[in-house]
Amino acid sequence: MTQPLYTIDAILAATGGTSALDPATPINSITIDSREIGPDALFVAIKGDRFDGHDFVETALNNGAVAALVNRGHGDRRVVVSDALEGLRAIGRAARDRSRAIVVGVTGSVGKTTTKEAIRVVFEAAGETHASIKSFNNHWGVPLMLARFPERAQFGVFEMGMSAPDEIRPLAQLVRPHIAVITTIAPAHLESFGSLDGIARAKAEIFAGLEPGGTAVLNADHQQLAVLLDEASAAGVGRIVTYGEASGADWRILNIEIAADKYFATIDHDGERHALVLNVPGRHMVANATAALAVSYLAGIESDVALRALAGFGAQAGRGQRLRLGSGDRVLLLTDESYNANTASMNAALEVFAAQTAPGGRKVVILGDMLELGEQSASLHASLAPAVTATGADRIYLIGPGMAALADAVGAGRVAAHTQTAAEMAEIVLNDLAYGDAVMVKGSNGVGLAGIVDKIRNQFGNN
Protein backbone atom coordinates (compact mmCIF):
# COMPACT_ATOMS: atom_id res chain seq x y z
CA MET A 1 0.00 0.00 0.00
CA THR A 2 1.37 3.42 -0.97
CA GLN A 3 2.22 5.66 1.93
CA PRO A 4 -0.09 8.70 2.02
CA LEU A 5 1.26 12.22 1.70
CA TYR A 6 0.00 12.81 5.26
CA THR A 7 -2.53 11.54 7.75
CA ILE A 8 -4.84 13.79 9.72
CA ASP A 9 -2.72 12.93 12.75
CA ALA A 10 0.38 14.32 10.97
CA ILE A 11 -1.53 17.45 9.98
CA LEU A 12 -2.57 17.98 13.60
CA ALA A 13 0.98 17.42 14.81
CA ALA A 14 2.33 19.98 12.33
CA THR A 15 -0.31 22.66 12.88
CA GLY A 16 -1.38 22.19 16.49
CA GLY A 17 -4.96 22.08 15.20
CA THR A 18 -7.98 20.16 16.42
CA SER A 19 -10.34 17.86 14.54
CA ALA A 20 -13.00 15.22 15.06
CA LEU A 21 -11.72 13.28 12.03
CA ASP A 22 -10.17 9.83 12.42
CA PRO A 23 -6.42 10.50 12.95
CA ALA A 24 -5.57 7.77 10.42
CA THR A 25 -7.52 9.48 7.63
CA PRO A 26 -5.15 9.78 4.65
CA ILE A 27 -4.41 13.11 2.92
CA ASN A 28 -2.89 12.75 -0.55
CA SER A 29 -3.34 16.22 -2.00
CA ILE A 30 -3.51 19.78 -0.72
CA THR A 31 -5.23 22.69 -2.44
CA ILE A 32 -6.42 26.24 -1.84
CA ASP A 33 -8.81 26.14 -4.83
CA SER A 34 -12.23 24.59 -4.19
CA ARG A 35 -12.56 23.92 -7.95
CA GLU A 36 -9.44 21.75 -8.05
CA ILE A 37 -9.98 18.92 -5.62
CA GLY A 38 -7.55 16.04 -5.98
CA PRO A 39 -7.71 12.60 -4.38
CA ASP A 40 -8.03 12.59 -0.55
CA ALA A 41 -7.71 16.38 -0.62
CA LEU A 42 -7.19 18.79 2.23
CA PHE A 43 -8.67 22.18 1.32
CA VAL A 44 -6.87 25.08 3.01
CA ALA A 45 -9.13 28.09 3.50
CA ILE A 46 -6.66 30.95 3.21
CA LYS A 47 -7.78 34.54 2.91
CA GLY A 48 -6.43 36.28 -0.19
CA ASP A 49 -6.65 39.81 -1.57
CA ARG A 50 -9.91 39.10 -3.41
CA PHE A 51 -11.39 35.97 -1.84
CA ASP A 52 -11.68 34.32 1.55
CA GLY A 53 -11.31 30.55 1.31
CA HIS A 54 -13.73 30.12 4.19
CA ASP A 55 -16.52 31.15 1.83
CA PHE A 56 -15.75 28.07 -0.27
CA VAL A 57 -15.31 25.39 2.40
CA GLU A 58 -18.69 23.77 1.78
CA THR A 59 -18.07 23.81 -1.98
CA ALA A 60 -14.71 22.13 -1.49
CA LEU A 61 -16.19 19.44 0.78
CA ASN A 62 -19.07 18.88 -1.63
CA ASN A 63 -16.53 18.56 -4.47
CA GLY A 64 -14.83 15.69 -2.66
CA ALA A 65 -12.34 17.16 -0.21
CA VAL A 66 -11.71 14.90 2.79
CA ALA A 67 -11.18 17.82 5.13
CA ALA A 68 -10.78 21.59 5.32
CA LEU A 69 -8.11 23.47 7.25
CA VAL A 70 -9.88 26.50 8.72
CA ASN A 71 -9.53 29.13 11.39
CA ARG A 72 -13.26 29.47 11.91
CA GLY A 73 -16.35 27.30 11.54
CA HIS A 74 -17.56 24.00 12.89
CA GLY A 75 -18.11 20.52 11.52
CA ASP A 76 -16.70 17.04 11.71
CA ARG A 77 -14.61 17.43 8.51
CA ARG A 78 -12.67 20.47 9.61
CA VAL A 79 -9.21 20.89 11.05
CA VAL A 80 -9.36 24.08 13.11
CA VAL A 81 -6.22 26.17 13.58
CA SER A 82 -5.57 29.73 14.72
CA ASP A 83 -4.63 30.88 11.18
CA ALA A 84 -5.11 28.82 8.00
CA LEU A 85 -2.20 30.38 6.09
CA GLU A 86 0.15 29.85 9.02
CA GLY A 87 -1.21 26.30 9.20
CA LEU A 88 -0.24 25.81 5.56
CA ARG A 89 3.24 27.14 6.34
CA ALA A 90 3.48 24.71 9.24
CA ILE A 91 2.60 21.78 6.97
CA GLY A 92 5.20 22.96 4.46
CA ARG A 93 7.75 23.25 7.26
CA ALA A 94 6.99 19.69 8.38
CA ALA A 95 7.33 18.41 4.81
CA ARG A 96 10.73 20.08 4.50
CA ASP A 97 11.87 18.73 7.89
CA ARG A 98 11.13 15.12 6.93
CA SER A 99 12.60 15.35 3.43
CA ARG A 100 15.97 13.86 2.53
CA ALA A 101 15.87 15.31 -0.98
CA ILE A 102 18.38 17.66 -2.58
CA VAL A 103 16.51 20.98 -2.53
CA VAL A 104 17.05 23.87 -4.94
CA GLY A 105 15.66 27.38 -4.61
CA VAL A 106 15.46 29.67 -7.64
CA THR A 107 14.93 33.42 -7.81
CA GLY A 108 15.89 36.31 -10.11
CA SER A 109 14.37 39.17 -12.06
CA VAL A 110 14.21 37.24 -15.33
CA GLY A 111 14.11 33.57 -16.19
CA LYS A 112 13.39 32.07 -12.78
CA THR A 113 10.39 30.01 -13.92
CA THR A 114 12.14 28.78 -17.07
CA THR A 115 15.30 27.97 -15.11
CA LYS A 116 13.23 26.15 -12.48
CA GLU A 117 11.62 24.12 -15.28
CA ALA A 118 15.01 23.32 -16.85
CA ILE A 119 16.27 22.08 -13.49
CA ARG A 120 13.08 20.06 -13.03
CA VAL A 121 13.53 18.39 -16.43
CA VAL A 122 17.10 17.39 -15.57
CA PHE A 123 16.22 16.16 -12.09
CA GLU A 124 13.31 14.09 -13.43
CA ALA A 125 15.78 12.26 -15.66
CA ALA A 126 17.70 11.22 -12.55
CA GLY A 127 15.04 10.47 -9.94
CA GLU A 128 11.67 11.34 -8.39
CA THR A 129 11.31 15.10 -8.44
CA HIS A 130 8.90 17.59 -6.91
CA ALA A 131 8.81 21.13 -8.34
CA SER A 132 6.78 24.31 -8.04
CA ILE A 133 4.04 24.53 -10.66
CA LYS A 134 3.32 27.60 -12.79
CA SER A 135 4.57 30.62 -10.85
CA PHE A 136 3.51 29.57 -7.37
CA ASN A 137 6.34 31.60 -5.86
CA ASN A 138 4.81 33.98 -3.31
CA HIS A 139 3.73 33.97 0.36
CA TRP A 140 1.06 31.32 -0.24
CA GLY A 141 2.46 29.61 -3.35
CA VAL A 142 5.76 28.54 -1.77
CA PRO A 143 4.22 26.98 1.38
CA LEU A 144 1.60 25.26 -0.80
CA MET A 145 4.31 23.75 -3.01
CA LEU A 146 6.28 22.69 0.08
CA ALA A 147 3.18 21.16 1.65
CA ARG A 148 2.81 18.98 -1.46
CA PHE A 149 6.43 17.77 -1.17
CA PRO A 150 6.37 13.94 -1.01
CA GLU A 151 8.65 12.38 1.55
CA ARG A 152 9.97 9.91 -1.05
CA ALA A 153 11.11 12.61 -3.53
CA GLN A 154 14.83 12.66 -4.27
CA PHE A 155 14.88 16.21 -5.62
CA GLY A 156 12.90 19.38 -4.94
CA VAL A 157 12.90 22.63 -6.94
CA PHE A 158 11.13 25.72 -5.62
CA GLU A 159 10.72 29.14 -7.19
CA MET A 160 10.69 32.29 -5.06
CA GLY A 161 9.47 35.68 -6.24
CA MET A 162 9.02 39.12 -4.74
CA SER A 163 7.60 42.56 -5.37
CA ALA A 164 9.03 44.26 -2.27
CA PRO A 165 11.95 43.89 0.17
CA ASP A 166 11.84 41.21 2.89
CA GLU A 167 9.57 38.90 0.90
CA ILE A 168 12.12 36.31 -0.23
CA ARG A 169 13.79 35.85 3.16
CA PRO A 170 10.86 34.08 4.89
CA LEU A 171 10.27 31.96 1.78
CA ALA A 172 13.91 30.89 1.68
CA GLN A 173 13.81 30.06 5.37
CA LEU A 174 10.86 27.76 4.66
CA VAL A 175 12.46 26.08 1.64
CA ARG A 176 15.98 25.79 3.15
CA PRO A 177 17.67 25.05 -0.18
CA HIS A 178 20.96 23.24 -0.51
CA ILE A 179 21.51 25.15 -3.76
CA ALA A 180 20.31 28.74 -4.24
CA VAL A 181 20.12 30.03 -7.83
CA ILE A 182 19.85 33.71 -8.78
CA THR A 183 19.24 33.97 -12.52
CA THR A 184 19.86 37.66 -13.21
CA ILE A 185 19.08 41.17 -11.98
CA ALA A 186 16.93 43.48 -14.11
CA PRO A 187 14.50 46.38 -13.56
CA ALA A 188 11.46 44.43 -12.36
CA HIS A 189 9.35 45.98 -9.54
CA LEU A 190 11.84 48.84 -9.68
CA GLU A 191 9.44 51.25 -7.98
CA SER A 192 9.71 49.23 -4.76
CA PHE A 193 13.52 49.18 -4.67
CA GLY A 194 14.77 52.39 -6.27
CA SER A 195 17.80 50.83 -7.95
CA LEU A 196 19.13 47.63 -9.47
CA ASP A 197 21.45 47.25 -6.49
CA GLY A 198 18.38 47.33 -4.26
CA ILE A 199 16.78 44.58 -6.34
CA ALA A 200 19.99 42.52 -6.11
CA ARG A 201 20.09 42.84 -2.33
CA ALA A 202 16.46 41.72 -2.11
CA LYS A 203 17.12 38.70 -4.34
CA ALA A 204 20.12 37.87 -2.14
CA GLU A 205 17.71 37.29 0.74
CA ILE A 206 17.57 33.73 -0.59
CA PHE A 207 20.94 33.18 1.11
CA ALA A 208 19.23 33.58 4.50
CA GLY A 209 17.65 30.16 4.03
CA LEU A 210 20.62 28.34 2.50
CA GLU A 211 21.46 25.15 4.36
CA PRO A 212 24.88 25.01 6.07
CA GLY A 213 27.48 24.06 3.49
CA GLY A 214 25.10 25.06 0.70
CA THR A 215 26.03 26.57 -2.66
CA ALA A 216 25.01 29.79 -4.41
CA VAL A 217 24.73 29.54 -8.20
CA LEU A 218 24.87 33.01 -9.77
CA ASN A 219 24.48 34.33 -13.30
CA ALA A 220 27.62 36.34 -14.06
CA ASP A 221 26.21 38.32 -17.02
CA HIS A 222 24.85 41.40 -15.27
CA GLN A 223 26.16 44.51 -13.54
CA GLN A 224 25.05 43.52 -10.03
CA LEU A 225 27.18 40.38 -9.67
CA ALA A 226 29.51 42.18 -7.26
CA VAL A 227 26.54 43.09 -5.05
CA LEU A 228 25.41 39.46 -4.97
CA LEU A 229 28.92 38.27 -4.17
CA ASP A 230 29.14 40.74 -1.28
CA GLU A 231 25.74 39.65 0.03
CA ALA A 232 26.71 35.98 -0.25
CA SER A 233 29.91 36.65 1.70
CA ALA A 234 28.00 38.56 4.37
CA ALA A 235 25.54 35.65 4.68
CA GLY A 236 28.40 33.20 5.15
CA VAL A 237 27.83 31.29 1.94
CA GLY A 238 30.72 28.85 1.70
CA ARG A 239 30.62 28.00 -1.99
CA ILE A 240 29.75 30.20 -4.96
CA VAL A 241 29.45 28.96 -8.54
CA THR A 242 28.95 31.33 -11.48
CA TYR A 243 27.66 30.74 -15.00
CA GLY A 244 27.24 32.77 -18.17
CA GLU A 245 29.17 34.24 -21.09
CA ALA A 246 31.36 36.43 -18.86
CA SER A 247 35.06 35.71 -18.77
CA GLY A 248 35.92 33.80 -15.62
CA ALA A 249 32.48 32.21 -15.16
CA ASP A 250 32.79 28.72 -13.66
CA TRP A 251 30.34 27.42 -16.25
CA ARG A 252 31.20 29.56 -19.27
CA ILE A 253 28.99 29.68 -22.35
CA LEU A 254 31.00 29.63 -25.58
CA ASN A 255 30.25 29.56 -29.30
CA ILE A 256 26.47 30.00 -29.41
CA GLU A 257 25.09 29.04 -32.82
CA ILE A 258 21.59 28.99 -34.29
CA ALA A 259 20.28 26.56 -36.90
CA ALA A 260 16.67 25.75 -37.77
CA ASP A 261 15.28 27.10 -34.48
CA LYS A 262 17.81 25.10 -32.48
CA TYR A 263 20.50 26.64 -30.33
CA PHE A 264 23.92 25.04 -29.97
CA ALA A 265 26.52 26.10 -27.41
CA THR A 266 29.73 24.85 -25.89
CA ILE A 267 29.85 25.03 -22.11
CA ASP A 268 33.29 25.06 -20.50
CA HIS A 269 33.66 23.86 -16.92
CA ASP A 270 37.02 23.15 -15.34
CA GLY A 271 38.55 22.66 -18.77
CA GLU A 272 35.91 20.13 -19.83
CA ARG A 273 33.72 21.05 -22.80
CA HIS A 274 30.02 20.13 -22.90
CA ALA A 275 27.91 20.31 -26.09
CA LEU A 276 24.53 21.86 -25.25
CA VAL A 277 21.67 21.52 -27.74
CA LEU A 278 18.33 23.25 -27.15
CA ASN A 279 15.14 22.91 -29.16
CA VAL A 280 13.99 26.29 -27.92
CA PRO A 281 15.24 29.65 -29.25
CA GLY A 282 17.03 32.43 -27.41
CA ARG A 283 20.44 33.22 -25.90
CA HIS A 284 18.64 33.66 -22.58
CA MET A 285 17.43 30.05 -22.84
CA VAL A 286 21.06 28.95 -23.20
CA ALA A 287 21.83 30.73 -19.92
CA ASN A 288 18.85 29.12 -18.18
CA ALA A 289 19.92 25.68 -19.40
CA THR A 290 23.50 26.31 -18.28
CA ALA A 291 22.23 27.10 -14.78
CA ALA A 292 20.44 23.75 -14.81
CA LEU A 293 23.63 22.03 -15.98
CA ALA A 294 25.59 23.59 -13.10
CA VAL A 295 22.92 22.64 -10.58
CA SER A 296 22.75 19.05 -11.85
CA TYR A 297 26.53 18.74 -11.47
CA LEU A 298 26.30 19.93 -7.87
CA ALA A 299 23.51 17.40 -7.30
CA GLY A 300 25.73 14.57 -8.53
CA ILE A 301 23.97 13.96 -11.85
CA GLU A 302 26.09 12.83 -14.80
CA SER A 303 26.51 15.54 -17.44
CA ASP A 304 25.36 13.18 -20.22
CA VAL A 305 22.07 12.63 -18.40
CA ALA A 306 21.59 16.38 -17.95
CA LEU A 307 22.47 17.25 -21.56
CA ARG A 308 20.06 14.62 -22.95
CA ALA A 309 17.28 15.96 -20.74
CA LEU A 310 17.94 19.57 -21.75
CA ALA A 311 17.82 18.62 -25.44
CA GLY A 312 14.14 17.83 -24.91
CA PHE A 313 13.39 20.96 -22.89
CA GLY A 314 10.82 23.38 -24.32
CA ALA A 315 9.39 26.80 -23.52
CA GLN A 316 6.24 27.05 -21.39
CA ALA A 317 2.98 28.83 -22.12
CA GLY A 318 3.42 32.57 -21.67
CA ARG A 319 7.21 32.27 -21.66
CA GLY A 320 8.28 31.95 -25.28
CA GLN A 321 6.09 29.03 -26.28
CA ARG A 322 5.78 28.82 -30.07
CA LEU A 323 2.48 27.74 -31.52
CA ARG A 324 1.83 26.78 -35.12
CA LEU A 325 -1.85 27.53 -35.67
CA GLY A 326 -3.79 26.23 -38.67
CA SER A 327 -2.68 23.56 -41.10
CA GLY A 328 -1.22 23.04 -44.53
CA ASP A 329 -0.52 26.31 -46.30
CA ARG A 330 -2.78 28.24 -43.91
CA VAL A 331 -0.54 28.73 -40.88
CA LEU A 332 -0.07 31.52 -38.35
CA LEU A 333 2.99 31.40 -36.07
CA LEU A 334 2.30 32.67 -32.55
CA THR A 335 5.01 33.30 -29.94
CA ASP A 336 3.40 33.52 -26.51
CA GLU A 337 5.44 35.72 -24.15
CA SER A 338 2.36 37.03 -22.37
CA TYR A 339 3.23 36.13 -18.78
CA ASN A 340 5.78 38.75 -17.78
CA ALA A 341 8.00 41.56 -18.98
CA ASN A 342 10.83 43.85 -17.99
CA THR A 343 13.51 45.41 -20.17
CA ALA A 344 15.80 42.37 -20.03
CA SER A 345 13.13 39.85 -20.99
CA MET A 346 11.61 42.22 -23.57
CA ASN A 347 14.95 42.69 -25.32
CA ALA A 348 15.65 38.95 -25.21
CA ALA A 349 12.25 38.10 -26.71
CA LEU A 350 12.54 40.79 -29.38
CA GLU A 351 16.00 39.48 -30.33
CA VAL A 352 14.56 35.99 -30.82
CA PHE A 353 11.64 37.33 -32.83
CA ALA A 354 14.02 39.30 -35.05
CA ALA A 355 15.50 35.99 -36.23
CA GLN A 356 12.08 34.53 -37.04
CA THR A 357 10.55 34.68 -40.50
CA ALA A 358 6.86 34.83 -41.30
CA PRO A 359 5.53 31.76 -43.15
CA GLY A 360 4.03 33.89 -45.89
CA GLY A 361 2.77 37.16 -44.49
CA ARG A 362 3.80 39.88 -42.08
CA LYS A 363 5.69 40.05 -38.79
CA VAL A 364 3.52 41.47 -36.00
CA VAL A 365 4.47 42.48 -32.45
CA ILE A 366 1.87 43.08 -29.74
CA LEU A 367 3.51 44.64 -26.70
CA GLY A 368 1.97 45.50 -23.34
CA ASP A 369 3.24 47.70 -20.54
CA MET A 370 6.12 46.68 -18.31
CA LEU A 371 4.61 47.32 -14.88
CA GLU A 372 6.04 48.56 -11.57
CA LEU A 373 8.99 50.48 -13.02
CA GLY A 374 8.36 53.66 -11.05
CA GLU A 375 9.90 56.96 -12.15
CA GLN A 376 12.02 55.28 -14.83
CA SER A 377 9.01 53.78 -16.61
CA ALA A 378 8.97 56.20 -19.55
CA SER A 379 12.71 55.98 -20.26
CA LEU A 380 12.75 52.18 -19.93
CA HIS A 381 9.80 51.77 -22.29
CA ALA A 382 11.43 54.13 -24.79
CA SER A 383 14.68 52.16 -24.55
CA LEU A 384 12.98 49.23 -26.31
CA ALA A 385 12.75 51.16 -29.61
CA PRO A 386 15.96 49.82 -31.22
CA ALA A 387 15.05 46.21 -30.41
CA VAL A 388 11.50 46.67 -31.71
CA THR A 389 12.81 48.20 -34.94
CA ALA A 390 15.35 45.39 -35.31
CA THR A 391 12.57 42.77 -35.35
CA GLY A 392 11.54 44.01 -38.81
CA ALA A 393 7.92 44.05 -37.64
CA ASP A 394 5.44 45.16 -40.28
CA ARG A 395 2.78 45.92 -37.66
CA ILE A 396 3.38 47.19 -34.12
CA TYR A 397 0.52 47.16 -31.59
CA LEU A 398 1.03 48.74 -28.16
CA ILE A 399 -1.07 48.39 -25.02
CA GLY A 400 -1.03 50.49 -21.86
CA PRO A 401 -0.09 54.02 -20.78
CA GLY A 402 3.60 53.16 -20.39
CA MET A 403 3.82 52.22 -24.05
CA ALA A 404 3.19 55.85 -25.05
CA ALA A 405 6.92 56.47 -24.56
CA LEU A 406 7.77 53.59 -26.90
CA ALA A 407 5.27 54.87 -29.47
CA ASP A 408 7.05 58.23 -29.44
CA ALA A 409 10.47 56.57 -29.68
CA VAL A 410 9.65 54.37 -32.70
CA GLY A 411 7.50 57.06 -34.32
CA ALA A 412 3.73 57.19 -34.11
CA GLY A 413 3.47 56.56 -37.85
CA ARG A 414 4.98 53.10 -37.35
CA VAL A 415 2.46 52.08 -34.68
CA ALA A 416 -0.61 50.35 -36.11
CA ALA A 417 -2.64 50.95 -32.93
CA HIS A 418 -2.13 51.95 -29.30
CA THR A 419 -4.84 51.22 -26.72
CA GLN A 420 -4.98 51.54 -22.96
CA THR A 421 -6.25 48.01 -22.32
CA ALA A 422 -5.87 44.52 -23.78
CA ALA A 423 -9.64 44.25 -24.11
CA GLU A 424 -9.67 47.28 -26.43
CA MET A 425 -6.85 45.84 -28.51
CA ALA A 426 -8.22 42.31 -28.93
CA GLU A 427 -10.78 43.08 -31.64
CA ILE A 428 -8.39 45.36 -33.52
CA VAL A 429 -5.74 42.65 -33.67
CA LEU A 430 -8.11 39.82 -34.57
CA ASN A 431 -9.54 41.83 -37.47
CA ASP A 432 -6.06 42.50 -38.83
CA LEU A 433 -4.21 39.19 -38.42
CA ALA A 434 -4.18 36.61 -41.19
CA TYR A 435 -2.73 33.19 -41.91
CA GLY A 436 0.86 33.60 -43.00
CA ASP A 437 1.64 36.10 -40.22
CA ALA A 438 4.21 35.59 -37.47
CA VAL A 439 3.02 37.19 -34.23
CA MET A 440 4.70 37.80 -30.87
CA VAL A 441 2.72 38.85 -27.80
CA LYS A 442 4.63 40.13 -24.76
CA GLY A 443 3.93 42.22 -21.69
CA SER A 444 3.53 42.10 -17.92
CA ASN A 445 0.98 39.60 -16.67
CA GLY A 446 -1.18 42.35 -15.16
CA VAL A 447 -1.83 43.82 -18.62
CA GLY A 448 -3.94 40.76 -19.50
CA LEU A 449 -2.31 39.74 -22.77
CA ALA A 450 -3.07 36.07 -22.11
CA GLY A 451 -6.63 36.89 -23.17
CA ILE A 452 -5.40 38.10 -26.56
CA VAL A 453 -3.30 34.94 -26.94
CA ASP A 454 -6.38 32.80 -26.22
CA LYS A 455 -8.45 34.69 -28.79
CA ILE A 456 -5.75 34.31 -31.45
CA ARG A 457 -5.53 30.59 -30.69
CA ASN A 458 -9.28 30.19 -30.91
CA GLN A 459 -9.58 32.10 -34.18
CA PHE A 460 -6.62 30.57 -36.02
CA GLY A 461 -6.23 27.20 -34.34
CA ASN A 462 -8.68 25.50 -36.68
CA ASN A 463 -9.19 26.29 -40.33
Disulfide bonds with the S-S distance in Angstrom:
none
